[in-house]
Amino acid sequence: MSSIDTARPAAHATGVPPRLRFPGSFVWGTATAAYQIEGAVDEDGRGRSIWDTFTHDPGRVIDGTDGDVACDHYHRMPEDVALMAQLGLGSYRFSIAWPRIVPTGSGAVNRAGIDFYSRLVDALLERGIEPLATLYHWDLPQPLQDAGGWTNRDTANRFAEYAAVVGGALGDRIPTITTFNEPWCSAFLGYSSGVHAPGITDNAAALAAVHHLNLAHGLGAAALRAELPATGKVSLTLNLAVVRAATESPADRDAARHVDGLANRIFLDPVLNGHYPEDVLDDLRHITDWAFIRDGDAAAINAPIDLLGVNYYSPTRVAAATPALQAEMSGRWVNDPMSTDGPSPFPGTDLAVSVPQDGPYTAMHWRIEPGTLTELLLRVHREHPDLPLMITENGAAFDDVVEDDGAIHDSRRIDYLQGHFAAVHDAIAQGVDVRGYYVWSLMDNFEWAWGLSKRFGIVHVDYASGQRRLKDSAVWYRDVIAAHGLN
Ligand code: IFM
């Protein structure tokens, strides 16, 4: 493991007080997810997940890689925690693999799985790093998928049971537990565009999945509350979008309303307001009759949360769908954080199409525009003024180069992060209650359908040897944390 080279002058350690100082309690962290870093997919009783199945289906992952080993974090956990301590992290956001805890998705609990996360939590606490755990970052146990996955209402009940197990076993030592990470991706990339596991392309199934994910969040939040100490906090993380109309035409503005409904309000409204947005229900009646929404579901989904996690990378630009535009966009990479080559992930593509945006771009071809994060935070705060927010993911993939001396001069990642830190600061200055920020990601890892080909880490991982190397951005982030702000 490489350690921080203290002889090297710190990039921003000038001794001058930072120009953008953050509130005293503001938390600086980094984030990862189980399948993306752990590896050890067959060890200590872990069951199979939909991502094991998906990645071993040839052609699903662009570079043909899988998460079987990934960063080998399962075996290197102590050294990774030591690395976090060297960076001065205040918190670490990780996810718990459901198939390690309940290998078949229901029934028997795997003690060895709980023990792994228990060791991780203890190691973090020993170093003064606050754990923030997510229960579901996309690795559904395969037997639950075999029974219908998120199209099956019963999966929500199984999730609540799993949440209770984790709450009971670890809730005394994890101050905040998050139910879901980005249910948008699970529903729309998993069941509509099919570029994520389980790889289904059925718009009606995607909408059923949305509802069952929302229901699982509500049931899981209640199950956690029953197990957690009074101080325990429950949260949800959404990948919220800033959606812009390509032009001011009424048709394009209506397309933006529609996509905002599917990207944001179909999750925010039931969770925080207790009902689905009527315009979204109306937009999609030609796809589903919504009969899977039952009496009592709205109240269950509306379970109180203590914190909303916001994952944000890039804005989205949409236009009204016309046959010509749909033909032009079909099969093209579309520059928004949630689109992919091939079919649009939005059910109702007869209404809206994501269109290209100007650069600068990250290596994901996502437009870089930090000010849109301020815009997003102000909007959520305006609509939910009493809800504390946390940036649970933000960061950028770039094509990093390892120099002959092992250095990685990722100045574009530093620029990206600096811009977004400033955007968060701007939102706080305007009254938004943002409690902290987690860089995505602590280390390079398995980027889902992109495999190992995209590097988001501030720590470089050599996948052949497992060696970790600090990129310049890691050293820079250490200095930001130490200064509690930006120069
Ligand atoms: O790597 C993902 C993460 O798992 C969820 N949010 C977006 C990241 C970058 O694509």
Boltz pocket constraint, residues with backbone or C-beta under 6 A from the ligand:
constraints:
  - pocket:
      binder: B
      contacts: [[A, 33], [A, 36], [A, 182], [A, 311], [A, 393], [A, 440], [A, 446], [A, 447], [A, 456]]
      max_distance: 6.0
